[in-house]
Amino acid sequence: MDRTIFNPEHDEFRSMAREFITREVVPNREAWDELGRPPREFFLRLGELGILGIAAPEGHGGGGDASFKYAAILFEEIARAGASFGSYTVHSCLVLPYILRYGTQEQQRRWIPGMASGELMTAIAMTEPGTGSDLANIATSATLTEDGAHYRVNGAKTFITGGVTADMVLTVCRTSAYDPQDRRAGISILCVPTNSAGFSVGRKLDKIGLHQQDTAELSYSDVLVPVENLLGETGEAFGYLAHNLPQERLSIALNSVAHAESAIMHATEYVRDRKVFGKPVASFQNTKFVLAECITETEVARVYVDQCLELLDRGALTAADAAKAKLHATEVAGRVIDKCLQLHGGYGYITEYPIARLYADSRVTRIYGGTSEVMKTIIAKSAGL
């Protein structure tokens, strides 16, 4: 089905991204797997190309284009190549929007140029051991020092994407005591430099997939953070986090559809070349039917997420619509990638084949950014249930 959401500028960006990925990313795939993340030079290169700061103002070294379509193009091209940009999505698609919306002019002048160039890499730390999706239950604390110049932060975070790479971590913490009558109150965001005394990166967590995206445990022990690093207003972080969730969840949906499309591409190529009983696997009716199912499911999901992308650019994407996009796209990707792996037979289980990477990488999409069960709760609530 023809797509009508992109213009010639988007097409030029896609060509540039595809060439860059082919030339500078794909050849490094195995080395970055072993390292557990792309090297720092890679992010500086993304900064040179203008990829990290597309949405940042031109005056701060960015591209000045708030459209999320450029990010969507990158998701598609990265998936198509079976590559990875490490913690790019967290840095540019999650953290940067927080700074742009809630940062003061002074904070934006201080941080955005480095974020756009790759000299200041970022992460966001929400999840804690034992809290999972229950953000209101976080225990990491931030108390003002006697002179009122700093917050003293104590606590621990886990499952933090980009935690090893980051120079600054947006840390969600309690700046006032837990109130059982209003569990969401008293939560704030502090921008914590990772070279602060008392801040440390703990274990780099080994995952089933996403081997080029570092995920870490973080520890805060009497970390002093200047009050100037408070993002937005004290105690208002829960609302800030909820505001950005539709974009975060749509980014997961867009990635999932791109992964499904990539799986179909690889499976189609494989079954045309692979012969069984003297005939190409593609010639069997079962193969044709399976791929027909995969193509149909994926194209239907593509139409929905493309519509959500248009709504996001217009500022009209609702939390419920984003939840539907994430729920449907991630479930579709899970089914499609599994079927495409099955068509590979035993080779589908060998990691040198792209389908094996897709299988491992895609499983977490039904967990992070809100589990499928949380998405169903949001959707049901929007229906008055």
Solvent accessible surface area in square Angstrom, and as a share of the most:
residue,aa,sasa,rsa
1,M,169,0.75
2,D,133,0.69
3,R,85,0.31
4,T,124,0.72
5,I,19,0.10
6,F,41,0.17
7,N,67,0.34
8,P,101,0.63
9,E,112,0.50
10,H,11,0.05
11,D,77,0.40
12,E,123,0.55
13,F,25,0.11
14,R,45,0.16
15,S,73,0.47
16,M,61,0.27
17,A,0,0.00
18,R,93,0.34
19,E,108,0.48
20,F,3,0.01
21,I,2,0.01
22,T,85,0.50
23,R,122,0.44
24,E,46,0.20
25,V,2,0.01
26,V,42,0.24
27,P,91,0.57
28,N,53,0.27
29,R,49,0.18
30,E,101,0.45
31,A,61,0.47
32,W,18,0.06
33,D,39,0.20
34,E,156,0.70
35,L,82,0.41
36,G,4,0.04
37,R,66,0.24
38,P,3,0.02
39,P,42,0.26
40,R,79,0.29
41,E,118,0.53
42,F,12,0.05
43,F,1,0.00
44,L,69,0.34
45,R,72,0.26
46,L,0,0.00
47,G,13,0.13
48,E,130,0.58
49,L,52,0.26
50,G,36,0.34
51,I,2,0.01
52,L,2,0.01
53,G,2,0.02
54,I,26,0.13
55,A,39,0.30
56,A,0,0.00
57,P,51,0.32
58,E,130,0.58
59,G,77,0.74
60,H,37,0.17
61,G,62,0.59
62,G,18,0.17
63,G,43,0.41
64,G,45,0.44
65,D,49,0.25
66,A,90,0.70
67,S,27,0.17
68,F,15,0.06
69,K,22,0.09
70,Y,22,0.09
71,A,10,0.07
72,A,1,0.00
73,I,0,0.00
74,L,0,0.00
75,F,3,0.01
76,E,17,0.08
77,E,4,0.02
78,I,22,0.11
79,A,3,0.02
80,R,101,0.37
81,A,28,0.22
82,G,17,0.17
83,A,18,0.14
84,S,26,0.17
85,F,7,0.03
86,G,6,0.06
87,S,2,0.01
88,Y,6,0.02
89,T,30,0.18
90,V,19,0.11
91,H,1,0.00
92,S,13,0.08
93,C,5,0.03
94,L,14,0.07
95,V,0,0.00
96,L,4,0.02
97,P,28,0.17
98,Y,5,0.02
99,I,0,0.00
100,L,53,0.26
101,R,144,0.53
102,Y,38,0.14
103,G,12,0.12
104,T,76,0.44
105,Q,141,0.62
106,E,78,0.35
107,Q,3,0.01
108,Q,29,0.13
109,R,138,0.50
110,R,101,0.37
111,W,14,0.05
112,I,0,0.00
113,P,53,0.34
114,G,15,0.14
115,M,2,0.01
116,A,6,0.04
117,S,35,0.23
118,G,0,0.00
119,E,119,0.53
120,L,34,0.17
121,M,1,0.00
122,T,1,0.01
123,A,0,0.00
124,I,13,0.07
125,A,0,0.00
126,M,41,0.18
127,T,35,0.20
128,E,10,0.05
129,P,89,0.56
130,G,85,0.81
131,T,17,0.10
132,G,47,0.46
133,S,75,0.48
134,D,55,0.29
135,L,30,0.15
136,A,5,0.04
137,N,71,0.36
138,I,4,0.02
139,A,80,0.62
140,T,1,0.00
141,S,40,0.26
142,A,1,0.01
143,T,78,0.46
144,L,101,0.50
145,T,22,0.13
146,E,190,0.85
147,D,113,0.59
148,G,35,0.33
149,A,41,0.32
150,H,59,0.27
151,Y,15,0.06
152,R,90,0.33
153,V,0,0.00
154,N,54,0.28
155,G,27,0.26
156,A,44,0.34
157,K,1,0.01
158,T,10,0.06
159,F,137,0.57
160,I,4,0.02
161,T,26,0.15
162,G,0,0.00
163,G,1,0.01
164,V,44,0.25
165,T,15,0.09
166,A,8,0.06
167,D,43,0.22
168,M,4,0.02
169,V,0,0.00
170,L,0,0.00
171,T,0,0.00
172,V,0,0.00
173,C,0,0.00
174,R,17,0.06
175,T,29,0.17
176,S,61,0.39
177,A,91,0.70
178,Y,96,0.37
179,D,57,0.30
180,P,91,0.57
181,Q,163,0.72
182,D,71,0.37
183,R,91,0.33
184,R,147,0.54
185,A,39,0.30
186,G,8,0.08
187,I,0,0.00
188,S,0,0.00
189,I,0,0.00
190,L,0,0.00
191,C,0,0.00
192,V,0,0.00
193,P,41,0.26
194,T,32,0.19
195,N,137,0.70
196,S,21,0.14
197,A,91,0.70
198,G,36,0.34
199,F,19,0.08
200,S,55,0.36
201,V,61,0.35
202,G,45,0.43
203,R,157,0.57
204,K,77,0.32
205,L,20,0.10
206,D,140,0.73
207,K,63,0.27
208,I,140,0.71
209,G,5,0.05
210,L,34,0.17
211,H,90,0.40
212,Q,9,0.04
213,Q,30,0.13
214,D,1,0.01
215,T,11,0.06
216,A,0,0.00
217,E,48,0.22
218,L,3,0.01
219,S,45,0.29
220,Y,6,0.02
221,S,66,0.43
222,D,79,0.41
223,V,0,0.00
224,L,82,0.41
225,V,0,0.00
226,P,45,0.29
227,V,46,0.27
228,E,102,0.46
229,N,5,0.02
230,L,29,0.15
231,L,0,0.00
232,G,22,0.21
233,E,117,0.53
234,T,72,0.42
235,G,18,0.17
236,E,91,0.41
237,A,0,0.00
238,F,39,0.16
239,G,47,0.45
240,Y,27,0.10
241,L,5,0.03
242,A,49,0.38
243,H,95,0.43
244,N,14,0.07
245,L,45,0.22
246,P,17,0.11
247,Q,31,0.14
248,E,20,0.09
249,R,20,0.07
250,L,0,0.00
251,S,2,0.01
252,I,14,0.07
253,A,0,0.00
254,L,3,0.01
255,N,33,0.17
256,S,1,0.00
257,V,2,0.01
258,A,3,0.02
259,H,28,0.13
260,A,0,0.00
261,E,62,0.28
262,S,4,0.03
263,A,0,0.00
264,I,21,0.11
265,M,61,0.27
266,H,27,0.12
267,A,0,0.00
268,T,30,0.17
269,E,90,0.40
270,Y,33,0.13
271,V,1,0.01
272,R,161,0.59
273,D,117,0.60
274,R,103,0.37
275,K,130,0.55
276,V,51,0.29
277,F,183,0.76
278,G,67,0.65
279,K,100,0.42
280,P,48,0.30
281,V,19,0.11
282,A,27,0.21
283,S,51,0.33
284,F,64,0.27
285,Q,122,0.54
286,N,99,0.51
287,T,4,0.03
288,K,116,0.49
289,F,118,0.49
290,V,25,0.14
291,L,18,0.09
292,A,51,0.39
293,E,85,0.38
294,C,0,0.00
295,I,74,0.38
296,T,82,0.48
297,E,44,0.20
298,T,3,0.02
299,E,71,0.32
300,V,89,0.51
301,A,0,0.00
302,R,13,0.05
303,V,74,0.43
304,Y,74,0.28
305,V,2,0.01
306,D,12,0.06
307,Q,90,0.40
308,C,1,0.01
309,L,0,0.00
310,E,45,0.20
311,L,32,0.16
312,L,31,0.15
313,D,55,0.29
314,R,159,0.58
315,G,72,0.69
316,A,49,0.38
317,L,18,0.09
318,T,71,0.42
319,A,53,0.41
320,A,15,0.12
321,D,34,0.18
322,A,0,0.00
323,A,0,0.00
324,K,77,0.32
325,A,0,0.00
326,K,1,0.00
327,L,33,0.16
328,H,74,0.33
329,A,1,0.01
330,T,1,0.01
331,E,48,0.21
332,V,1,0.01
333,A,1,0.01
334,G,14,0.13
335,R,105,0.38
336,V,0,0.00
337,I,1,0.00
338,D,70,0.36
339,K,62,0.26
340,C,0,0.00
341,L,24,0.12
342,Q,138,0.61
343,L,20,0.10
344,H,7,0.03
345,G,42,0.41
346,G,62,0.59
347,Y,96,0.36
348,G,0,0.00
349,Y,176,0.67
350,I,80,0.40
351,T,102,0.59
352,E,139,0.62
353,Y,58,0.22
354,P,41,0.26
355,I,0,0.00
356,A,12,0.10
357,R,58,0.21
358,L,10,0.05
359,Y,101,0.38
360,A,25,0.19
361,D,37,0.19
362,S,8,0.05
363,R,111,0.40
364,V,46,0.26
365,T,4,0.02
366,R,57,0.21
367,I,94,0.48
368,Y,83,0.31
369,G,19,0.18
370,G,12,0.12
371,T,33,0.19
372,S,7,0.04
373,E,117,0.52
374,V,46,0.26
375,M,0,0.00
376,K,108,0.46
377,T,88,0.51
378,I,42,0.21
379,I,38,0.19
380,A,35,0.28
381,K,152,0.64
382,S,68,0.44
383,A,72,0.56
384,G,71,0.68
385,L,165,0.82
